Amino acid sequence: MSEFMGFFDALFSPDFPFVRNAFFAGVLSSVLFGVLGSVVTVKRIAGLAGAISHAVLGGIGISLYLSATGMVPNLSPMVGAIVFALLSALIIGTVSLKSKQREDTVIQAIWAIGMSIGVLFMAKTPGYTDPSSYLFGNILLISTQDLVLLFALDVVVILLAWYFYPQIEATSFDEEFSQVRGIPTRLVFLVILAITAVAVVLLQTFVGIVMVIAMLTLPAGTAGFGAKNLVAMMVGSTLFALLFSFAGLVSGWVLDLPVGAMVVVIAGAFFLGRSVGHLIKMRRSR
């Protein structure tokens, strides 16, 4: 109990700004997990998003190497990550639209090649570089600059989701009918992938590259059991993501465990619980 109260003391104490930053990061990330996660889940492109999230390690490794060797001084790993994320999204999206039968092969190739490039460049980077910090993240190390970027992306995503909601909903549930109605389904698909790619880069600071795909799907999957439409799923998913983030932050502090891993474990346990409950309810109704 004392550890639990200690978390709230640290949250409101000026001596622990990193705890407040972590809390606000959870709030801001929940919006992205909720809105983008719902679209990713409904459009069934979690595999594509997963490949992009792992491929960014290549951009991170190259950026660290160029910065450490002085070839491009002070180059931020985030720059390389965004470049790799957008490039991966473009390649995967184009192949997915042009050649469905090769989609799985390209996804796995981008996934494996991106991570391998990152590991190779990190191995040659002067000094010590720990890939696990990028793979698994650490929300307690998030900076004020990261919060500003997350907030800016939240605003962009909310505005785009609000303005283009009819097109997003139509292409998510009936792509062929949307095409007949004149909606640019391919452009909508590529834009969704591009925004998801940028979001993945920022969100990897929160739960890491390996776990970010889980938080893009688990809150949305949990909300999907009771949602009547896409907007309800987005709202519910955001609330669930906020709940999971806060619970993971508190339990990670109290139990002295990695926060990102705790967030995903809690989200996974809740999703499995809802799945079992839904299955039991369906069997009883029959």
C-alpha positions in Angstrom: 0.0 0.0 0.0 2.9 2.4 0.8 4.4 1.8 -2.6 1.0 2.5 -4.2 0.7 5.8 -2.4 4.3 6.5 -3.2 3.5 6.5 -6.9 0.9 9.3 -6.4 3.3 11.2 -4.2 5.9 11.0 -7.0 3.3 11.9 -9.6 2.6 15.2 -8.0 6.1 15.9 -6.7 8.2 18.5 -8.6 11.2 16.3 -7.8 10.0 13.5 -10.1 9.2 15.1 -13.5 9.9 11.8 -15.3 6.9 10.3 -13.6 4.6 13.1 -14.8 6.1 12.8 -18.3 5.3 9.1 -18.2 1.7 9.7 -17.1 1.1 12.3 -19.9 2.8 10.0 -22.4 0.3 7.3 -21.5 -2.6 9.8 -22.0 -1.3 11.1 -25.3 -0.4 7.6 -26.6 -3.8 6.3 -25.7 -5.4 8.6 -28.3 -3.1 7.1 -31.0 -3.6 3.6 -29.9 -7.4 4.1 -29.8 -8.0 5.9 -33.1 -5.3 4.2 -35.3 -5.6 0.9 -33.5 -9.3 0.8 -34.3 -8.6 1.4 -38.0 -5.7 -1.1 -38.1 -7.9 -3.7 -36.4 -11.0 -3.2 -38.6 -9.0 -3.1 -41.8 -7.1 -6.2 -40.7 -3.7 -4.7 -41.4 -2.0 -5.5 -38.0 0.6 -7.6 -39.9 1.5 -4.7 -42.1 1.8 -2.4 -39.0 3.9 -5.0 -37.3 6.3 -5.2 -40.1 6.7 -1.4 -40.2 7.2 -1.2 -36.4 10.1 -3.7 -36.6 11.6 -2.3 -39.7 12.3 1.1 -38.0 15.1 -0.5 -36.1 17.1 -0.3 -39.4 16.7 3.5 -39.5 17.6 3.8 -35.8 20.7 1.8 -36.3 21.9 3.7 -39.3 21.2 7.1 -37.6 23.2 6.0 -34.5 26.1 4.9 -36.6 26.2 8.1 -38.7 26.0 10.3 -35.6 28.6 8.4 -33.6 31.1 8.3 -36.5 30.7 12.0 -37.2 29.4 11.4 -40.8 26.2 13.2 -39.9 26.7 14.9 -36.4 23.9 15.0 -34.0 21.6 13.0 -36.2 18.5 11.9 -34.2 17.6 8.2 -34.3 14.0 9.4 -34.7 14.8 10.9 -38.1 16.2 7.6 -39.4 13.2 5.7 -37.9 10.7 7.9 -39.6 12.5 7.6 -43.0 12.5 3.8 -42.7 8.9 3.7 -41.4 7.6 5.7 -44.3 9.7 3.8 -46.9 8.5 0.4 -45.4 4.9 1.7 -45.5 5.2 2.7 -49.1 6.7 -0.6 -50.2 4.3 -2.8 -48.2 1.3 -0.7 -49.2 2.2 -0.7 -52.9 2.8 -4.5 -53.0 -0.4 -5.0 -51.0 -2.4 -3.1 -53.6 -0.7 -4.4 -56.7 0.1 -8.1 -55.8 -1.9 -9.6 -52.9 -0.2 -13.0 -53.4 3.2 -11.6 -52.6 2.0 -9.5 -49.7 3.0 -12.0 -46.9 6.5 -12.6 -48.4 7.2 -8.8 -48.6 5.9 -8.2 -45.1 8.2 -10.8 -43.6 11.1 -9.6 -45.8 10.7 -6.0 -44.6 10.3 -7.1 -41.0 13.5 -9.3 -41.1 15.7 -7.0 -43.2 14.9 -3.8 -41.3 15.7 -5.4 -37.9 18.9 -7.1 -39.3 20.2 -3.8 -40.7 19.6 -2.1 -37.4 21.5 -4.8 -35.4 24.4 -4.7 -37.9 24.8 -0.9 -37.7 24.5 -0.9 -34.0 27.2 -3.5 -33.7 29.5 -1.2 -35.7 28.5 2.0 -33.8 31.4 3.3 -31.6 30.6 3.0 -27.9 27.9 0.9 -26.3 24.5 0.8 -28.0 21.7 -1.3 -26.4 19.1 -2.5 -28.9 16.7 -3.6 -26.1 16.1 0.1 -25.1 14.5 0.5 -28.6 12.9 -2.9 -28.8 11.2 -2.7 -25.4 11.1 1.0 -24.7 11.1 2.9 -21.4 8.3 5.3 -20.7 10.1 6.7 -17.7 12.8 8.1 -20.0 10.4 10.0 -22.2 11.3 13.7 -22.7 9.2 16.9 -22.9 10.1 17.0 -26.6 8.6 13.6 -27.1 5.4 14.8 -25.4 5.1 17.7 -27.8 5.5 15.4 -30.8 2.9 13.0 -29.4 0.5 15.9 -28.8 1.1 17.3 -32.3 0.5 13.8 -33.9 -2.7 13.4 -31.7 -4.1 16.6 -33.1 -3.3 15.6 -36.7 -4.8 12.1 -36.3 -8.0 13.4 -34.6 -8.5 16.1 -37.3 -7.9 13.6 -40.1 -10.2 11.0 -38.5 -12.9 13.6 -38.0 -12.7 15.1 -41.5 -12.3 11.9 -43.4 -14.4 9.6 -41.1 -17.0 8.7 -43.8 -14.3 7.6 -46.2 -12.3 5.7 -43.5 -15.5 3.9 -42.3 -16.6 3.1 -45.8 -13.2 1.7 -46.9 -12.8 -0.2 -43.7 -16.0 -2.2 -44.0 -16.7 -2.4 -47.8 -13.7 -1.4 -50.0 -15.3 -2.6 -53.3 -18.5 -0.6 -52.7 -16.4 2.4 -51.7 -14.5 2.2 -55.0 -17.7 2.1 -56.9 -18.9 5.2 -55.1 -15.8 7.1 -56.2 -13.8 7.1 -52.9 -10.1 6.9 -53.5 -9.6 3.7 -51.5 -6.0 3.2 -52.5 -5.0 6.7 -51.4 -6.9 6.3 -48.1 -5.1 3.0 -47.5 -1.6 4.5 -48.2 -2.3 7.6 -46.0 -3.5 5.3 -43.1 -0.3 3.3 -43.5 1.9 6.4 -43.6 0.3 8.0 -40.5 0.5 4.6 -38.7 4.2 4.4 -39.6 4.9 7.8 -38.0 2.9 7.0 -35.0 4.8 3.7 -34.6 8.1 5.7 -34.4 6.8 7.9 -31.6 5.0 5.1 -29.7 8.1 2.9 -29.7 9.4 5.2 -27.0 6.4 4.2 -24.9 6.2 0.4 -25.1 9.1 -0.3 -27.6 9.1 -1.7 -31.2 8.3 -5.2 -30.2 5.2 -4.3 -28.1 3.8 -1.4 -30.0 1.8 -3.6 -32.3 0.1 -5.3 -29.3 -1.2 -1.9 -28.0 -2.4 -1.0 -31.5 -4.6 -4.1 -31.5 -5.5 -5.2 -27.9 -7.4 -2.0 -26.8 -9.2 -1.9 -30.1 -10.0 -5.7 -29.9 -11.3 -5.2 -26.4 -13.5 -2.3 -27.4 -14.7 -4.1 -30.5 -16.8 -6.6 -28.4 -19.3 -3.8 -27.5 -18.9 -1.2 -30.2 -21.7 -0.6 -32.6 -19.7 1.4 -35.1 -16.2 2.6 -35.8 -16.4 5.8 -33.9 -17.6 4.0 -30.8 -14.8 1.6 -31.2 -12.3 4.5 -31.4 -13.7 6.1 -28.2 -13.8 2.8 -26.3 -10.3 1.8 -27.5 -8.9 5.1 -26.4 -10.4 4.6 -22.9 -9.2 1.1 -22.6 -5.7 2.1 -23.8 -5.7 4.9 -21.1 -6.8 2.4 -18.5 -4.1 -0.2 -19.5 -1.4 2.5 -19.7 -2.2 3.9 -16.2 -2.5 0.4 -14.7 0.8 -0.6 -16.2 2.5 2.5 -15.0 1.3 2.1 -11.5 2.0 -1.7 -11.3 5.4 -1.2 -12.9 6.3 1.4 -10.2 4.9 -0.7 -7.3 6.4 -4.0 -8.4 9.7 -2.5 -9.9 9.1 -4.0 -13.3 9.4 -2.7 -16.9 6.3 -0.4 -17.5 5.9 -1.2 -21.2 5.8 -5.0 -20.5 3.3 -4.5 -17.7 1.0 -2.4 -19.9 0.9 -5.1 -22.6 0.4 -7.9 -20.1 -2.5 -6.1 -18.5 -4.0 -5.3 -21.9 -3.6 -8.9 -23.0 -5.1 -10.3 -19.8 -8.1 -8.0 -20.1 -8.6 -8.8 -23.8 -8.4 -12.6 -23.1 -10.9 -12.1 -20.3 -13.3 -10.2 -22.5 -12.9 -12.9 -25.2 -13.7 -15.7 -22.9 -16.7 -13.8 -21.5 -18.0 -13.0 -24.9 -17.6 -16.7 -26.0 -19.6 -17.9 -22.9 -22.3 -15.3 -23.5 -22.6 -16.4 -27.2 -22.9 -20.1 -26.2 -25.6 -19.3 -23.5 -27.6 -17.2 -26.0 -27.7 -20.3 -28.4 
